[in-house]
Amino acid sequence: MRDRAMESGGKHSYLIGQTEVAARPLETALYLVATPIGNLADITLRALETLAAADILACEDTRVSRVLLERYGIRRRTTAYHEHNAAEAGPKLIAALEAGKSVALISDAGTPLVSDPGYRLVGEALEKGIRVVPVPGASAALAALTASGLPSDTFLFAGFLPVKTGQRKARLEELRAVPATLIFYESPRRLSEALDAMADALGGGRAAAVGRELTKAFEEMRTGTLAALAAHYAAADTPKGEIVVCVGPPLPVEQTAGDVDALLASLARDMPASKAAAEAAKMTGQPKQALYRRLLELKDDAGG
């Protein structure tokens, strides 16, 4: 008997304003559909048509997806596909695809496969010769990057850092010299601790940005050095909502004397002289003691 949870349920249509639009049939394929990360208006017409027309709609959390579907009048049954049931649900979806069905996969928010288990399903589908079709749209990582003011020509999405201190430090050390803007997702409860670890491992003078509740009513994008951001969130109440942290590329090793002086002055605004010298040493490769002496000279000159 066919699994009832994988049957289509309802009309294949969606709403644009008050107008009901019939969705065109889809070819057999696994469709990876991006959904809004907060503002429900951030969805494409193609995504709506795909969600309405697919034979099977697989969701990370059916309750979360129901809000979006009801907003656009998409009356469909859904089936759950997430990290806890992937071993059981995945083969059913592959079997449906091999039987000629179309499957649309969505996560709770944003683009599927970004920090969720969908990549396993995609890998299995490709191994079976099944077509995989991206339906692009919202992405928290890209939204934060474009609003951060940091270089966007080269970037690395690093996902969530490990929770354990030693593993997190080791991971950050691996990323320290990557010549790109780094993008992390982080829990609000661990944001202050993570920023402090980033400042320690990557350098407190690195430019960074923290995006919170992007596209939502209380959206916030705070920029500054890692040291300044770590200090701010250490003193602030625990933030609420989804968090994206962007960290700019490493500072150039080859710098003029003026560049080094400017770096020392910037770091010294956020931390003690000894720590500022240590951070500058990490970023420039110059001896810590020499940088410390130079910072004291700059302070004496400023005082005079």
C-alpha positions in Angstrom: 0.0 0.0 0.0 1.3 3.4 -0.9 2.5 5.6 2.1 -0.4 8.0 2.6 2.0 10.7 4.0 3.6 10.8 0.5 0.4 11.3 -1.4 -0.5 14.7 -2.9 -3.1 16.5 -0.9 -5.2 19.3 -2.3 -5.3 21.4 -5.4 -2.2 22.2 -7.3 -2.5 26.0 -7.1 -1.2 29.0 -5.1 -2.3 32.5 -4.4 -0.8 35.8 -5.7 -2.6 38.4 -3.7 -6.3 37.2 -3.9 -5.8 35.5 -7.3 -5.6 31.7 -7.4 -3.0 30.5 -9.9 -3.0 27.0 -11.3 0.5 25.4 -11.1 1.9 23.7 -14.2 2.9 20.0 -13.9 6.6 19.3 -13.0 9.0 16.9 -14.7 10.4 14.1 -12.5 13.2 15.6 -10.4 14.3 16.5 -6.9 13.6 20.3 -6.6 15.6 22.2 -3.9 13.4 25.1 -3.1 14.6 28.1 -1.1 12.1 29.6 1.3 12.0 32.9 3.3 14.4 33.3 6.2 11.9 35.5 8.0 9.8 37.8 5.9 7.3 35.6 4.1 7.2 38.0 1.1 10.7 36.9 0.2 9.7 34.0 -1.9 9.9 33.7 -5.7 7.0 32.9 -8.0 8.9 29.9 -9.3 9.2 28.6 -5.7 5.5 28.9 -5.1 4.6 27.1 -8.3 7.1 24.3 -7.5 5.7 23.8 -4.0 2.2 23.7 -5.4 2.9 21.4 -8.2 5.3 18.8 -6.8 3.9 15.3 -6.2 5.6 15.2 -2.8 6.6 18.1 -0.6 9.3 17.1 1.9 9.9 19.5 4.8 12.5 19.8 7.6 9.6 20.6 10.0 6.1 20.3 8.7 4.7 22.6 11.3 7.1 25.4 10.4 6.4 24.9 6.6 2.6 25.0 7.2 2.8 28.7 8.0 4.3 29.5 4.6 2.0 27.2 2.7 -1.1 28.6 4.3 0.1 32.2 3.6 0.1 31.4 -0.1 -3.0 29.1 -0.2 -1.0 26.0 -1.0 -3.2 23.1 0.3 -0.8 20.2 0.3 0.1 17.3 2.5 3.7 17.3 3.6 6.2 14.6 4.6 9.0 15.2 7.1 12.6 14.8 6.1 15.3 15.9 8.6 18.5 14.7 10.3 16.6 12.4 12.7 14.6 10.5 10.1 16.8 10.8 7.0 17.8 7.1 7.1 14.1 6.1 6.9 12.5 8.9 4.9 15.3 9.3 2.3 14.9 5.8 0.7 11.1 6.5 0.4 11.7 9.8 -1.4 14.3 8.2 -3.8 11.8 5.4 -4.5 9.1 7.9 -5.4 11.6 9.7 -7.7 12.5 6.4 -9.4 8.7 5.8 -9.9 8.5 9.1 -11.8 7.3 11.5 -9.1 8.5 15.0 -8.5 9.8 15.9 -5.1 10.2 19.4 -3.7 12.6 19.7 -0.6 12.5 22.7 1.7 14.2 23.5 5.0 12.7 25.5 7.8 14.2 28.7 6.3 16.5 29.7 3.5 18.2 27.4 1.0 18.1 23.6 1.5 21.4 21.9 2.2 22.9 24.9 4.0 23.4 23.5 7.5 20.8 20.7 7.0 20.9 17.0 5.9 19.6 17.5 2.4 23.0 16.9 0.8 22.6 13.2 1.6 19.4 13.0 -0.4 20.9 15.0 -3.3 23.9 12.6 -3.3 21.7 9.6 -3.4 19.5 11.1 -6.2 22.6 11.8 -8.3 23.9 8.3 -7.8 20.6 7.0 -9.2 20.8 9.3 -12.2 17.9 11.4 -10.9 17.8 15.0 -12.0 18.3 17.6 -9.3 17.0 21.2 -9.8 17.8 24.2 -7.7 15.1 26.8 -7.2 17.1 29.6 -5.7 16.0 32.3 -3.3 16.7 33.5 0.3 19.9 32.6 2.1 20.8 34.0 5.6 24.5 33.7 4.8 24.3 35.7 1.6 22.0 38.3 3.1 24.4 38.9 5.9 27.4 39.0 3.6 25.9 41.6 1.3 24.9 43.9 4.2 28.1 43.5 6.2 30.3 45.8 4.1 33.0 43.1 4.0 34.7 41.8 0.8 32.2 39.6 -1.1 34.4 38.6 -4.1 35.7 35.6 -2.1 34.0 34.1 0.9 33.8 30.8 2.9 30.7 29.6 4.6 31.9 27.8 7.7 28.5 26.9 9.3 28.3 26.4 13.0 31.5 26.3 15.1 32.0 23.3 17.4 30.5 23.8 20.9 33.4 22.4 22.8 36.2 25.0 23.5 39.1 22.9 22.3 37.4 21.8 19.1 36.2 25.4 18.4 39.7 26.8 18.8 41.2 24.1 16.5 38.6 24.9 13.9 39.2 28.6 14.0 43.0 28.0 13.8 42.3 26.1 10.5 40.4 29.1 9.2 42.7 31.8 10.4 44.8 32.2 7.2 42.0 31.6 4.7 42.1 34.7 2.3 38.3 35.2 2.3 35.5 36.6 4.3 34.3 33.9 6.7 30.6 33.4 7.4 29.4 31.6 10.5 26.0 30.7 11.9 25.8 30.9 15.7 23.4 30.3 18.6 22.4 33.5 20.5 23.4 31.8 23.7 26.9 31.2 22.5 27.4 34.4 20.5 29.5 36.3 23.1 31.7 33.2 23.8 32.1 32.6 20.0 33.1 36.2 19.3 35.7 36.1 22.1 37.1 32.9 20.6 37.2 34.4 17.1 39.0 37.5 18.4 41.6 35.4 20.1 42.2 33.0 17.2 41.7 35.2 14.2 42.8 38.5 15.6 40.8 41.2 17.4 41.5 43.7 14.7 39.8 41.8 12.0 36.7 43.6 10.6 33.5 41.8 11.3 29.7 42.1 11.4 26.9 40.4 13.3 23.6 40.0 11.6 20.5 39.3 13.8 16.9 38.5 12.8 17.6 39.3 9.1 14.5 40.3 7.1 12.4 40.4 10.3 10.9 43.3 12.2 13.9 43.6 14.6 16.6 43.1 12.0 20.0 44.3 13.2 23.5 44.5 11.5 26.3 45.6 13.9 29.8 46.1 12.5 33.2 46.7 14.0 36.4 44.8 14.9 36.1 41.4 16.4 37.4 42.7 19.6 34.8 45.5 19.7 32.0 43.2 18.9 33.1 40.7 21.5 33.2 43.4 24.1 29.8 44.7 23.1 28.0 41.3 23.3 29.9 40.4 26.5 28.2 43.4 28.2 24.8 43.1 26.5 21.9 40.9 27.3 21.7 37.6 25.4 20.4 38.5 21.9 17.3 36.8 20.5 16.8 35.2 17.1 19.0 33.8 14.4 22.6 35.0 14.2 25.1 35.3 11.3 28.7 36.4 11.9 30.8 37.6 9.1 34.6 38.1 9.5 36.7 39.9 7.0 39.9 38.4 5.4 43.2 38.5 7.2 45.1 41.8 7.1 48.0 41.8 4.7 51.3 40.6 6.2 53.3 43.2 4.2 52.4 46.6 5.6 54.1 49.9 5.7 55.1 51.5 9.0 52.1 53.8 8.8 49.8 50.8 8.3 51.2 49.1 11.4 50.9 52.3 13.5 47.2 52.6 12.4 46.6 48.9 13.2 48.2 49.3 16.7 46.1 52.5 17.4 42.9 50.7 16.3 43.5 47.7 18.5 44.6 49.8 21.5 41.2 51.4 21.5 39.5 48.1 22.3 42.1 46.3 24.5 45.1 46.7 26.7 48.5 47.6 25.1 50.0 44.2 25.7 47.1 42.4 24.1 46.9 44.9 21.3 50.6 44.2 20.5 50.0 40.4 20.6 47.1 40.7 18.2 49.1 42.9 15.9 51.9 40.3 16.0 49.5 37.6 14.9 48.3 39.7 11.9 51.6 41.1 10.8 54.1 38.5 11.7 56.3 41.2 13.5 57.7 40.6 16.9 55.3 41.2 19.8 57.9 43.1 21.9 58.8 45.5 19.1 55.2 46.2 18.4 54.6 46.8 22.1 57.4 49.3 22.3 56.1 51.0 19.2 52.6 51.3 20.7 54.0 52.9 23.9 55.8 55.4 21.7 52.6 56.2 19.9 50.9 56.7 23.2 53.7 59.0 24.5 53.5 61.0 21.3 49.8 61.4 21.6 50.1 62.4 25.2 52.7 65.0 24.3 
